[in-house]
Amino acid sequence: MQANNLFRSTCAVIASLLINGAQAQSLRPPAYPLVTHDPYFSVWSNTDKLTDSPTRHWTGKPQSLEGIIRVDGKVYQFLGAVPTTYQAILPTGELKPYTALYTTKNPGSGWEKPDFDAKGWTSALGPFGDTPEAKTRWVNSDTMKDGIYVRREFTYDGKANPAKLLLSLNHDDDVDIYLNGTKILSKADYVSEYVLLPLSAEGQKALKTGKNVLAVHCVSPRGGSFVDVGIVNPITSSAITTATQTAVNVSATQTEYTFTAGPVGLTVNFLSPLLLDELDVAARPVTYVKFTAKSSDGKPHSVQVLFSESATIATNNAGQTVTAKAGQTSGVTYQMVGTQEQPVLQKKGDNIRIDWGYAYLALPQASTGSRTASGEATAMKQAFTANGQLPTATPKAGAEPAQTMAMAAVLDLGNVKQATAKHLMLAYDDLYSVQYFGQNLRAWWRRDGKTTMPDLLQMAEKEYDRLQKKCTDFDAKVRADAEKAGGKEYADLCVLAYRQAISAHKIVAGPSAAGKEAPVLFFSKENFSNGSIGTVDITYPSAPLFLLYSNELAKGLLRFIFDYSESGRWKKDFPAHDVGTYPLANGQTYGEDMPVEEAGNMMIITAAVAQIDGKPDFAREHWPTLTKWAGFLKRDGFDPTNQLCTDDFAGHLARNANLSAKAIVGIACYAKMAQMMGDQKTADEHFTLARELARKWMQLDGEGDHYALTFDKTPGSWSQKYNIVWDKLLDLNVFPAEVAQKEIAFYLKHQNTYGLPLDSRKTYTKSDWIMWTATLADSDQDFQALIKPIWKFANETPSRVPLSDWHETTDAKQVGFQARSVVGGYYIKLLEDRLKSKK
């Protein structure tokens, strides 16, 4: 008991130093997590100052949070830049459907000119394509090689400055755009969202007051089809004086900013209580935002705070219409907003945001002098600026475009001299989270089918004080443990990765048999990649964090893959790559299997789960399936054919040495699980095989001072052999120690400024794999030598997005990927310490 008290006391001291800014934030994050719960409810600041840009969803779309403090009647903005709004000169379908003329047959010369006779063309609603957003179907096919030709007439009143106008464009694939017969843009390839491009000089010259004709030709020789083009005029609001930001600190569960606003100091704390030892709390989609004001001149000052949340938080695009509603429950008053249409689980894919369910902004009713409202965002802001209050008018009854609407709260802190604090809550009720083989599943917190969001807000409010303290203590422990395990730079990276890794998943209640509790399913989304759900080679790198803090969630990453095979839906003798495209988990949608990769991944993580449990029960539940996969690895794993692996972006490889090492470790993991179940004969057989294969691997792949990229041993080739780390962590003793020692010595000679390249083919890297590679090192010095360039990348990258795991080692630029769960793999060094302590 005395030791526990000492531990808690130490945590409290460390936490106090961190939260109060006595220890400055040394790492400049590429982006700052603010609201982090799941792939849809995820809001970030991508600039060092909280007022330098609008806050954004991890995809980059603005989801504006704004904050203004009023001190003795003077206002200062402390949160969010005023988002730009766009007046439609020629609206796209992002705002509303429109009528246009089109044809899919080559109309001949002059079709783009204003006086062209479009007789025989079809009048239909745009946009055009084969996506859910398209209003008229147009598909890529052999019978439509000419593509699509579209003509739209519009009137320009001459008031907007042509030099400031923008083309709003979404196209798949190549597009040519004409204005009044003049070509103003030719753009190849495709985009998967609306982009804004300056109206070219040719376009500015071609635009005329009165009637205009925009003509578009799009071809789609590959993949999907979509085209939509409009013209908009950007409108910016007048700026408010900004508060002076003096510090920012990021911890595992909190991001805290401090400001000076005239004679008052302001602290703003965003807390997402992702405490994985309390599954019900971690699964709650509720973030707390706390505002603490204190006089800096010893005199009392009248202080009010406005916080607003754009209705775009509940839409996929800014033009969708939303409705708002107010409500209250015991102890809490709230506003809620959602789309009028409510297309539950109707959209899937990567670069999309949720447009079903309801966003909530809530205040404790005990917050004297504070109130909430929903309505036109600018009007609420103007009312607060003028008198420190929200408008008394009720929200508009009809549906309004999301980009104009917001929910807001005013918190009256009274006459402030000593530190005075109030908080609010941001939440999201998605109604149903995932479709699982045709069955719509609820989020874990709604698994009883009875608990409502007002109920959850009531529970969350009652627990605020307890959770704030526990999170602060936990944050201090994460940092202290990580620093002890790997040094200060390693601790900084673990802290930055924590919320990102968790919030790229959704905790869902799976289907349950009568009388049994629903199983936990923990679905990942392959963010900024292909949008797959439950990808096994995303589970594999992210698993260390969950093995460390919640073995139940680690099991939740595996259950649906086992179920997919054991149900008979997946019939191959190796695991599936995924179970669908988020949020529809109805079966693999990835176009190519990754046989050895996924079989090794599932074997290794299942063995790690058993090791953390200290018992083989989870493996025993799935033993026939594991046995089938072990048989596949024995047959096809050692010398892999030309196939994809988790490094598929670097291209296919045959005879991949790192992939072979995974298969060998996977066979050893099967042996370990058999041993835990008391089947020593099977264990001995597979341990012996794995060790024989490891010796053969060394002979085939040895290349002097290192091991080659493939068994073909192309001169000078090499790769990170990160898969071997599990041999060390799970104490399998398959590969002799000299393998890791030789590789680490080689790697230390081949680093670039921002990290060790993934392999000899390119100079880019994967930071999660560097973490695993570094954990192979025997010395702290070598570990830190491999980690520090990753810290330098995170601190200096010009790519201001939620942490990318795929970057260039020469200039720190993002190559691809962002906001992905795989940064949970950063915790592998901490996991090693945990597993050592269990021996």
C-alpha positions in Angstrom: 0.0 0.0 0.0 2.8 2.4 0.9 4.4 1.7 -2.5 1.1 2.4 -4.3 0.7 5.7 -2.4 4.3 6.7 -3.4 3.6 5.9 -7.0 0.4 8.0 -7.0 2.2 10.8 -5.3 5.1 10.7 -7.9 2.6 10.7 -10.8 0.8 13.7 -9.3 4.0 15.7 -9.0 5.1 14.8 -12.6 1.6 15.6 -13.9 1.5 18.9 -12.2 4.8 19.9 -13.8 3.5 18.9 -17.2 0.1 20.5 -17.0 1.3 23.7 -15.4 3.9 24.2 -18.1 6.9 23.9 -15.8 8.2 21.4 -18.4 8.0 23.0 -21.8 6.7 21.1 -24.8 9.9 20.3 -26.7 8.4 18.3 -29.6 6.5 20.4 -32.1 3.7 17.9 -33.2 2.9 17.9 -36.9 -0.7 18.3 -35.8 -2.4 18.7 -32.4 -5.1 16.3 -31.3 -8.2 18.0 -29.9 -11.2 15.6 -30.1 -10.1 12.0 -30.7 -12.5 9.1 -30.5 -13.0 7.2 -33.7 -12.4 7.6 -37.5 -15.4 10.0 -37.8 -15.2 12.0 -34.5 -11.7 13.3 -34.8 -10.7 17.0 -34.8 -7.2 18.4 -35.0 -5.3 21.7 -35.2 -2.7 21.6 -37.9 -0.9 24.8 -36.9 1.3 25.7 -33.9 -0.9 28.5 -32.9 -4.5 27.5 -32.3 -5.7 30.7 -34.1 -3.7 30.3 -37.3 -6.1 28.0 -39.1 -9.6 26.4 -38.8 -9.6 23.1 -36.9 -9.9 20.1 -39.2 -11.0 16.5 -39.4 -8.0 14.3 -39.9 -8.8 14.1 -43.6 -8.1 17.9 -43.8 -11.7 19.1 -44.2 -12.5 22.1 -42.0 -14.6 21.1 -38.9 -14.5 24.4 -37.2 -14.2 24.8 -33.5 -14.1 28.5 -32.5 -13.4 30.1 -29.1 -13.6 33.8 -28.1 -12.9 35.2 -24.6 -14.5 38.5 -23.6 -12.6 40.4 -20.9 -14.3 43.5 -19.5 -16.1 43.8 -22.8 -13.1 43.4 -25.1 -13.0 40.2 -27.2 -10.1 38.0 -28.2 -10.1 34.9 -30.4 -8.2 32.0 -28.9 -9.4 29.0 -30.9 -9.7 28.5 -34.6 -9.3 30.9 -37.5 -12.5 32.1 -39.0 -13.2 29.5 -41.8 -13.6 30.9 -45.3 -17.1 30.5 -46.7 -17.8 30.4 -50.4 -20.5 32.2 -52.4 -21.5 30.0 -55.3 -21.3 31.8 -58.7 -22.0 28.3 -60.3 -22.8 25.8 -57.5 -21.4 22.3 -57.5 -23.4 19.3 -56.4 -21.6 19.5 -53.0 -24.1 22.2 -52.2 -27.2 20.9 -54.1 -28.1 19.1 -57.3 -28.3 21.1 -60.5 -29.7 20.6 -64.0 -27.2 20.3 -66.9 -27.1 19.0 -70.5 -24.9 16.0 -71.2 -24.0 13.4 -73.8 -21.7 10.3 -73.8 -21.1 10.4 -77.5 -18.5 12.6 -79.2 -20.6 15.7 -80.3 -18.0 16.9 -82.8 -16.2 20.2 -83.0 -17.5 23.3 -81.4 -19.4 21.6 -78.6 -17.8 23.8 -76.0 -18.8 27.1 -77.6 -21.7 29.2 -76.2 -23.7 29.1 -79.4 -23.4 25.4 -80.0 -26.8 23.7 -80.7 -27.0 20.9 -78.1 -30.1 19.3 -79.7 -30.3 15.7 -78.8 -28.3 16.1 -75.5 -30.0 14.9 -72.3 -31.1 17.2 -69.5 -30.4 15.6 -66.1 -29.4 16.3 -62.6 -25.7 16.6 -61.8 -23.2 15.6 -60.6 -22.5 12.7 -62.9 -20.7 9.4 -62.0 -21.0 6.1 -60.2 -20.6 7.2 -56.6 -23.3 7.8 -54.0 -22.9 11.6 -54.6 -23.7 11.4 -58.3 -27.3 12.2 -59.2 -27.1 10.9 -62.8 -25.2 7.6 -63.4 -22.2 7.7 -65.7 -19.9 4.7 -65.6 -16.6 3.7 -67.1 -17.3 1.1 -69.8 -16.2 -0.1 -73.2 -19.4 1.5 -74.7 -18.6 4.9 -73.3 -15.0 5.4 -74.5 -15.8 9.0 -75.4 -16.4 9.9 -71.8 -19.0 12.5 -70.8 -19.6 16.0 -72.2 -21.5 18.4 -69.9 -22.8 22.0 -70.6 -24.1 24.4 -68.0 -25.4 27.9 -68.4 -25.2 30.5 -65.6 -25.4 34.2 -65.0 -22.6 36.3 -63.6 -23.6 39.7 -62.1 -20.1 41.2 -62.4 -19.8 42.1 -58.7 -17.2 39.5 -57.6 -13.6 40.1 -58.6 -12.7 37.5 -61.3 -9.1 37.4 -60.0 -10.4 36.0 -56.6 -12.7 33.4 -58.0 -12.0 29.7 -57.7 -12.9 26.6 -59.6 -14.5 23.9 -57.3 -13.6 20.6 -58.9 -14.0 16.9 -58.3 -13.1 14.6 -61.1 -12.3 10.9 -61.9 -10.4 10.8 -64.3 -9.0 13.3 -66.8 -10.9 16.5 -67.3 -10.9 19.5 -69.7 -12.9 22.6 -68.8 -14.0 25.4 -71.1 -15.6 28.8 -70.3 -17.5 30.4 -73.2 -15.5 28.3 -75.6 -12.1 29.0 -74.1 -10.1 26.2 -72.5 -9.4 27.3 -68.9 -8.1 24.0 -67.4 -6.9 20.6 -68.4 -6.2 18.3 -65.5 -5.1 14.6 -65.6 -5.7 11.7 -63.1 -8.3 12.1 -60.4 -9.1 13.5 -57.0 -11.3 11.9 -54.4 -12.7 15.1 -53.0 -13.6 18.7 -54.0 -10.6 20.8 -54.5 -10.4 24.6 -55.1 -8.2 25.9 -57.8 -7.7 29.6 -58.8 -9.6 30.6 -61.9 -6.9 30.8 -64.6 -6.0 34.0 -66.4 -7.8 32.6 -69.4 -10.9 31.9 -67.3 -10.9 35.4 -65.8 -10.7 36.9 -69.3 -13.5 34.6 -70.7 -15.9 35.3 -67.9 -18.5 38.0 -68.8 -21.3 39.8 -67.1 -24.6 38.1 -68.0 -25.0 34.7 -69.6 -22.0 32.3 -69.5 -21.6 28.6 -70.6 -19.3 26.2 -68.7 -18.5 23.1 -70.7 -16.7 20.0 -69.3 -15.3 16.9 -70.9 -14.3 14.0 -68.6 -12.9 10.6 -69.5 -12.7 7.6 -67.1 -10.6 4.9 -68.6 -9.9 3.2 -65.3 -11.6 2.7 -61.9 -14.6 4.8 -60.8 -16.2 7.7 -62.6 -17.2 11.2 -61.4 -17.2 14.8 -62.6 -18.5 18.0 -61.0 -17.3 21.6 -61.6 -18.4 24.9 -60.3 -17.2 28.5 -59.6 -17.1 30.1 -56.1 -16.2 33.4 -54.6 -14.4 33.1 -51.2 -15.8 35.3 -48.4 -13.7 36.0 -45.3 -15.1 37.5 -42.2 -13.5 40.4 -40.4 -10.9 39.4 -38.0 -11.0 39.6 -34.2 -8.0 40.5 -32.1 -6.3 37.2 -31.2 -5.2 36.2 -27.7 -1.5 35.6 -27.3 -0.7 31.9 -27.2 2.1 31.4 -24.6 2.4 27.6 -24.4 1.0 24.3 -25.6 1.5 20.8 -24.1 0.4 17.5 -25.5 0.1 14.5 -23.2 -1.3 11.1 -23.8 -5.0 12.0 -23.3 -4.9 15.8 -23.1 -3.8 18.9 -25.2 -3.6 22.1 -23.2 -3.0 25.7 -24.4 -2.3 28.8 -22.4 -3.0 32.4 -23.6 -2.9 35.9 -22.5 -6.0 38.0 -23.2 -5.4 41.5 -22.0 -5.2 41.4 -18.2 -6.4 37.8 -18.0 -4.6 34.5 -18.5 -6.6 31.7 -20.1 -5.9 27.9 -20.1 -7.9 25.7 -22.5 -7.7 21.9 -22.0 -9.0 19.3 -24.4 -9.4 15.9 -22.6 -10.4 12.7 -24.4 -10.3 10.2 -21.6 -9.1 7.2 -23.5 -8.4 5.0 -20.5 -8.0 1.5 -21.9 -8.3 -0.1 -18.4 -11.9 1.2 -18.3 -13.4 0.0 -21.5 -16.8 1.7 -21.0 -15.0 5.1 -20.5 -12.6 4.6 -23.5 -15.6 3.8 -25.7 -17.5 6.9 -24.8 -17.4 9.5 -27.6 -17.2 12.4 -25.2 -14.4 15.0 -25.0 -14.2 17.6 -22.2 -13.1 21.1 -22.9 -12.1 23.1 -19.8 -11.6 26.9 -19.6 -9.6 28.3 -16.7 -9.2 32.1 -16.4 -7.1 34.0 -13.9 -6.3 37.7 -13.4 -2.7 38.5 -14.2 -2.8 42.0 -12.6 -4.4 41.1 -9.2 -7.6 42.9 -10.1 -11.0 41.3 -10.8 -12.2 41.2 -14.5 -15.5 40.3 -16.0 -14.9 37.2 -18.2 -17.2 35.3 -20.5 -16.1 32.5 -23.0 -17.8 31.6 -26.3 -17.2 28.2 -27.7 -18.8 27.2 -31.0 -18.8 24.0 -33.0 -19.7 24.0 -36.7 -22.5 21.8 -37.9 -20.1 20.4 -40.5 -19.0 18.1 -37.7 -22.0 16.0 -38.6 -21.7 16.1 -42.4 -19.6 14.7 -45.1 -19.6 18.0 -47.0 -20.3 21.6 -46.1 -23.4 21.9 -48.2 -25.5 19.2 -46.6 -28.5 20.4 -44.8 -28.8 20.0 -41.0 -31.3 20.5 -38.3 -30.7 21.4 -34.7 -32.5 20.7 -31.5 -32.0 21.6 -27.8 -32.6 19.4 -24.8 -31.7 18.6 -21.2 -31.4 15.7 -18.9 -30.6 15.5 -15.2 -27.6 17.7 -14.6 -26.9 18.5 -18.3 -28.3 20.9 -20.9 -27.3 20.3 -24.6 -27.6 21.2 -28.2 -27.6 18.5 -31.0 -27.2 18.8 -34.7 -27.4 16.2 -37.6 -28.2 16.0 -41.2 -31.8 16.1 -42.3 -31.3 13.1 -44.6 -29.7 10.7 -42.0 -28.2 8.1 -44.4 -27.2 5.6 -41.7 -24.2 3.5 -42.9 -24.9 4.5 -46.5 -21.4 5.7 -47.3 -18.1 3.9 -47.3 -14.6 4.8 -48.2 -11.5 6.6 -47.1 -11.8 10.3 -47.6 -15.3 10.8 -46.2 -16.8 12.0 -43.0 -19.9 10.8 -41.2 -23.3 12.3 -42.2 -25.6 10.3 -40.0 -26.1 10.5 -36.3 -25.9 13.6 -34.1 -23.2 15.8 -32.7 -23.8 17.2 -29.2 -22.5 20.2 -27.3 -23.4 20.0 -23.6 -23.0 22.0 -20.4 -23.5 21.0 -16.7 -26.7 22.7 -15.5 -24.9 23.9 -12.4 -22.8 26.2 -14.6 -24.4 29.4 -13.4 -24.9 32.1 -16.0 -24.0 29.8 -18.9 -26.2 28.7 -21.7 -26.2 26.9 -25.1 -27.8 27.7 -28.4 -27.9 26.5 -32.0 -28.2 28.8 -35.0 -26.5 30.8 -37.7 -22.8 30.8 -36.7 -22.1 34.4 -37.6 -25.1 35.8 -35.8 -24.2 34.0 -32.6 -20.6 35.3 -32.8 -21.8 38.8 -33.4 -24.2 38.7 -30.5 -21.4 37.5 -28.1 -19.0 40.1 -29.3 -21.5 42.8 -28.7 -22.9 41.9 -25.3 -21.3 38.7 -24.1 -24.5 36.6 -24.7 -26.0 34.3 -27.3 -29.0 35.5 -29.3 -32.3 34.8 -27.5 -34.0 33.7 -30.8 -34.7 30.0 -31.2 -32.9 28.1 -34.0 -34.4 28.1 -37.5 -37.0 25.4 -37.7 -36.1 24.3 -41.2 -33.0 22.6 -42.5 -30.0 24.9 -43.3 -26.6 24.3 -45.0 -24.1 22.9 -42.4 -21.5 25.5 -43.3 -23.7 28.3 -42.0 -24.9 26.6 -38.8 -23.2 26.0 -35.4 -23.9 24.9 -31.9 -22.5 27.3 -29.2 -22.1 27.8 -25.5 -21.4 30.9 -23.5 -19.7 30.2 -20.1 -19.9 33.1 -17.7 -16.9 32.9 -15.4 -18.0 36.0 -13.5 -15.6 38.5 -12.0 -12.3 36.6 -12.2 -9.4 37.2 -9.9 -8.3 33.8 -8.7 -8.3 30.9 -11.1 -11.9 30.1 -12.1 -12.8 27.1 -14.3 -15.8 25.8 -16.2 -16.1 23.0 -18.8 -18.3 21.7 -21.5 -18.6 18.4 -23.3 -18.5 17.5 -27.0 -20.0 14.2 -28.1 -21.2 12.2 -31.0 -24.0 9.6 -31.3 -23.6 7.6 -34.5 -26.7 5.5 -33.8 -25.1 2.5 -35.6 -21.3 2.2 -36.1 -20.6 -0.7 -38.3 -22.4 -3.1 -40.6 -21.1 -6.6 -39.9 -22.1 -9.2 -42.6 -25.4 -7.5 -43.1 -26.1 -6.7 -39.4 -25.9 -3.1 -38.1 -23.9 -3.0 -34.9 -24.0 -0.4 -32.2 -21.0 1.3 -30.5 -19.9 -0.5 -27.3 -21.4 2.2 -25.1 -24.9 1.6 -26.7 -24.7 -2.2 -26.6 -27.8 -2.5 -24.3 -29.9 -0.7 -26.9 -31.3 1.4 -24.2 -28.6 3.9 -23.2 -29.1 7.2 -25.0 -26.6 10.0 -25.6 -28.3 12.2 -22.9 -27.9 9.3 -20.5 -24.2 9.1 -21.5 -23.7 12.8 -21.1 -25.2 12.6 -17.6 -22.8 9.8 -16.6 -19.8 11.6 -18.2 -20.6 14.8 -16.3 -20.8 13.0 -12.9 -17.4 11.4 -13.6 -15.6 14.5 -14.9 -13.5 15.2 -11.8 -12.5 11.6 -11.3 -11.5 11.1 -14.9 -9.6 14.4 -15.1 -7.4 13.3 -12.2 -7.0 9.7 -13.4 -6.1 10.9 -16.9 -3.5 13.4 -15.5 -1.9 10.6 -13.4 -2.0 8.2 -16.4 -0.4 10.8 -18.7 2.4 11.3 -16.3 3.0 7.5 -16.0 3.0 7.0 -19.8 5.7 9.7 -20.1 7.7 8.5 -17.2 7.6 4.8 -18.3 8.4 5.6 -21.9 11.3 7.8 -20.9 12.7 5.1 -18.7 12.3 2.6 -21.5 13.7 4.5 -24.3 14.7 8.1 -23.5 13.1 11.5 -23.8 12.6 11.5 -27.6 11.0 8.1 -27.4 8.6 9.3 -24.7 7.7 12.4 -26.8 6.8 10.1 -29.7 4.8 7.7 -27.6 2.8 10.6 -26.1 2.0 12.0 -29.6 1.0 8.5 -30.9 -1.4 7.6 -28.1 -4.7 9.2 -29.0 -4.1 8.9 -32.8 -3.6 5.1 -32.6 -6.8 4.6 -30.5 -9.0 7.0 -32.4 -8.4 5.3 -35.7 -10.6 2.5 -34.4 -14.2 2.0 -33.3 -15.1 -0.1 -30.3 -18.2 -2.0 -31.3 -20.5 -4.6 -29.6 -20.4 -7.7 -31.8 -23.3 -10.1 -32.4 -24.0 -12.2 -29.3 -25.6 -15.6 -28.6 -28.7 -15.7 -26.4 -27.7 -15.2 -22.8 -24.2 -14.2 -23.5 -22.6 -10.7 -23.4 -21.7 -9.2 -26.7 -18.0 -9.7 -27.7 -15.8 -6.6 -28.1 -14.9 -6.0 -31.8 -12.3 -3.3 -32.3 -12.4 -2.2 -35.9 -9.6 -0.2 -37.5 -10.0 2.1 -40.4 -7.2 2.2 -42.9 -7.0 6.0 -42.8 -5.6 7.9 -45.8 -4.9 4.7 -47.6 -7.8 2.7 -49.0 -10.4 2.9 -46.2 -10.4 -0.8 -45.5 -12.0 -1.9 -42.2 -10.3 -4.5 -39.9 -7.1 -4.7 -42.0 -4.8 -7.4 -40.5 -1.6 -5.7 -41.6 -2.8 -2.6 -39.8 -3.7 -4.6 -36.7 -0.2 -6.0 -36.6 1.8 -2.8 -36.3 -0.8 -1.1 -34.1 -1.1 -4.0 -31.6 1.7 -3.2 -29.1 -0.2 -0.3 -27.6 -3.3 -2.5 -27.0 -1.3 -5.5 -25.8 0.2 -3.1 -23.3 -2.9 -1.4 -22.0 -5.9 -3.5 -22.9 -5.5 -7.1 -23.9 -9.3 -7.2 -24.4 -9.0 -4.7 -27.2 -6.1 -6.6 -28.7 -8.4 -9.6 -28.9 -11.1 -7.4 -30.4 -8.7 -6.7 -33.3 -8.5 -10.4 -34.0 -12.0 -11.8 -33.4 -13.7 -10.7 -36.7 -10.8 -12.3 -38.7 -11.2 -15.6 -36.9 -15.0 -15.3 -37.3 -14.6 -14.6 -41.0 -12.7 -17.9 -41.5 -14.6 -20.0 -39.0 -18.0 -19.0 -40.4 -17.1 -20.4 -43.7 -17.4 -17.0 -45.5 -13.7 -16.9 -46.1 -12.6 -20.3 -47.5 -8.8 -19.9 -48.0 -6.2 -21.5 -45.8 -4.7 -18.2 -44.8 -6.4 -15.1 -43.2 -8.2 -12.4 -45.1 -6.6 -9.0 -45.6 -9.7 -7.2 -44.3 -13.4 -7.5 -43.7 -14.6 -4.7 -46.0 -14.4 -1.0 -46.5 -15.2 1.2 -43.5 -17.8 1.1 -42.0 -19.2 -1.9 -44.0 -17.6 -5.1 -42.7 -19.3 -7.4 -45.1 -16.3 -9.3 -46.5 -12.9 -8.5 -48.0 -12.9 -5.7 -50.5 -9.1 -5.4 -51.1 -8.2 -6.6 -54.6 -5.3 -8.8 -53.7 -4.5 -11.3 -50.9 -1.5 -11.1 -48.7 -1.2 -14.8 -47.7 2.1 -15.1 -45.8 1.8 -11.6 -44.4 -1.6 -12.0 -42.8 -1.0 -15.6 -41.7 2.1 -14.6 -39.9 0.5 -11.5 -38.4 -2.4 -13.4 -36.9 -0.2 -16.1 -35.5 2.2 -13.6 -33.9 -0.4 -11.3 -32.3 -2.5 -14.3 -31.1 0.6 -15.7 -29.3 1.3 -12.2 -27.8 -2.3 -12.1 -26.5 -1.8 -15.5 -24.9 1.5 -14.3 -23.4 -0.1 -11.2 -21.9 -3.0 -13.3 -20.5 -0.6 -15.8 -19.1 -2.9 -18.5 -20.3 -3.8 -20.0 -23.8 -7.6 -19.7 -23.5 -8.0 -17.3 -26.5 -5.8 -19.4 -28.7 -7.6 -22.6 -27.7 -10.9 -21.1 -28.9 -9.5 -20.8 -32.4 -7.0 -23.7 -32.4 -8.3 -25.5 -35.6 -8.0 -22.2 -37.5 -4.6 -21.5 -36.1 -3.5 -25.0 -37.0 -4.7 -24.5 -40.6 -2.8 -21.2 -40.9 0.3 -22.8 -39.4 0.1 -25.5 -42.0 0.0 -22.8 -44.7 3.1 -21.1 -43.2 4.9 -24.4 -43.2 4.0 -25.1 -46.8 4.4 -21.6 -48.4 5.9 -19.3 -45.8 9.7 -19.8 -45.9 10.4 -18.8 -49.5 7.5 -16.6 -50.4 6.3 -16.3 -54.0 5.8 -12.9 -55.6 3.1 -11.5 -53.4 2.1 -8.4 -51.4 3.3 -7.8 -47.9 2.6 -4.9 -45.5 5.2 -2.9 -47.4 3.1 -3.2 -50.6 3.5 0.4 -51.5 7.1 -0.4 -52.3 6.0 -3.1 -54.8 5.7 -6.8 -54.9 8.7 -9.0 -54.0 9.4 -12.7 -54.4 11.7 -14.4 -51.9 11.3 -11.5 -49.5 13.6 -12.2 -46.6 11.7 -10.1 -44.0 8.5 -11.8 -45.0 10.2 -15.2 -44.7 11.3 -14.2 -41.2 7.7 -13.4 -40.3 6.7 -16.9 -41.4 9.4 -18.5 -39.3 8.5 -16.5 -36.2 4.8 -17.4 -36.9 5.6 -21.1 -36.9 7.5 -20.6 -33.6 4.5 -18.7 -32.2 2.3 -21.7 -33.0 4.8 -23.9 -31.1 4.7 -21.6 -28.1 0.9 -21.6 -28.0 0.9 -25.4 -28.2 3.3 -25.5 -25.3 1.1 -23.3 -23.2 -1.8 -25.7 -23.9 0.3 -28.7 -22.7 0.9 -30.2 -26.2 4.7 -30.5 -25.9 5.0 -32.9 -28.9 3.5 -30.3 -31.2 5.5 -27.6 -29.6 8.8 -29.4 -30.0 8.0 -30.3 -33.6 7.3 -26.7 -34.6 10.1 -25.1 -32.5 12.6 -27.5 -34.2 11.2 -26.7 -37.6 11.4 -22.9 -36.9 15.0 -23.1 -35.8 16.0 -25.2 -38.8 14.4 -22.7 -41.1 16.1 -19.8 -39.3 19.5 -21.4 -39.9 18.6 -22.0 -43.5 17.4 -18.4 -43.7 20.8 -17.1 -42.5 22.6 -19.2 -45.1 20.3 -18.1 -48.0 20.2 -14.4 -47.1 23.6 -13.7 -45.6 25.4 -10.9 -47.4 28.6 -10.3 -45.5 28.0 -7.6 -42.9 24.2 -7.8 -43.3 21.2 -9.8 -44.6 19.8 -9.0 -48.0 16.4 -7.8 -49.2 15.6 -11.1 -50.9 17.1 -14.6 -51.1 18.2 -13.6 -54.6 20.8 -11.4 -52.9 20.9 -8.5 -55.4 24.3 -6.9 -54.7 24.0 -4.1 -52.1 20.4 -4.8 -51.2 19.1 -4.8 -47.7 15.9 -4.2 -45.6 14.8 -3.7 -42.1 14.1 -7.1 -40.5 11.6 -5.7 -38.1 9.6 -9.0 -38.0 12.3 -10.7 -36.0 11.6 -8.4 -33.0 8.9 -10.9 -31.8 11.5 -13.6 -31.5 13.0 -11.4 -28.8 9.8 -10.2 -27.2 8.1 -13.6 -26.9 11.3 -15.3 -25.9 11.1 -17.8 -28.8 14.9 -18.1 -29.3 14.6 -19.0 -33.0 17.1 -16.7 -34.6 20.6 -16.5 -33.1 21.5 -13.2 -31.4 24.1 -12.5 -34.1 21.4 -11.8 -36.7 20.0 -8.8 -34.8 23.4 -7.6 -33.8 24.7 -7.7 -37.4 21.6 -5.9 -38.7 21.7 -3.2 -36.1 25.4 -2.4 -36.8 24.6 -2.2 -40.5 21.5 0.0 -40.0 23.4 2.5 -37.9 25.7 3.1 -40.9 22.8 3.6 -43.3 20.6 6.2 -41.6 19.7 9.5 -43.2 18.8 12.7 -41.5 15.2 11.8 -40.8 15.5 8.0 -40.3 16.6 4.6 -41.6 15.1 3.9 -45.0 12.7 1.0 -45.2 15.0 -0.9 -47.5 17.6 -0.3 -50.3 15.0 0.4 -53.0 14.0 3.9 -51.8 15.0 6.5 -49.3 11.5 6.7 -47.7 10.7 4.9 -44.5 8.0 3.7 -42.1 8.5 5.1 -38.7 6.6 2.3 -37.0 8.9 -0.3 -38.4 12.0 1.7 -37.3 10.6 1.5 -33.8 10.4 -2.3 -34.1 13.9 -2.5 -35.7 15.3 -0.3 -32.9 13.9 -2.6 -30.3 16.1 -5.4 -31.7 19.1 -3.4 -30.3 20.8 -4.7 -27.2 21.9 -1.2 -26.0 20.0 1.9 -25.1 22.6 3.9 -27.0 21.8 2.0 -30.3 18.0 2.2 -29.7 18.1 5.9 -29.2 20.4 6.4 -32.2 17.7 4.9 -34.4 14.8 6.8 -32.6 16.2 10.3 -32.6 15.8 10.8 -36.4 12.1 9.9 -36.1 11.8 12.6 -33.4 13.5 15.0 -35.7 11.1 14.1 -38.5 8.0 14.7 -36.3 9.5 17.9 -35.0 10.5 19.3 -38.4 8.2 17.8 -41.1 6.6 20.5 -43.3 3.6 18.2 -43.7 1.2 19.5 -41.1 -1.1 16.6 -40.7 -1.8 14.0 -38.0 1.4 12.0 -37.7 2.3 10.3 -41.0 4.0 6.9 -40.7 5.4 7.0 -44.2 7.9 9.8 -44.8 11.0 10.7 -46.8 14.2 10.3 -44.8 16.0 13.1 -46.8 13.6 16.0 -46.3 11.0 14.9 -43.7 8.1 15.3 -46.1 5.0 13.0 -45.9 5.1 10.5 -48.7 1.6 9.1 -47.9 -0.6 8.0 -45.0 -1.7 10.1 -42.0 -3.7 9.7 -38.9 -3.3 5.9 -39.0 -3.5 3.5 -36.1 -0.1 1.9 -36.9 1.7 4.5 -34.6 0.4 2.3 -31.8 3.5 0.3 -32.8 5.7 2.9 -31.2 4.8 1.3 -27.9 6.8 -1.9 -28.7 9.7 -0.9 -26.5 7.4 -0.4 -23.6 5.7 -3.7 -24.4 9.2 -5.4 -24.3 9.6 -4.1 -20.8 6.2 -5.4 -19.8 6.9 -8.8 -21.2 10.3 -8.9 -19.5 8.6 -8.2 -16.1 6.3 -11.1 -16.6 9.1 -13.7 -16.9 
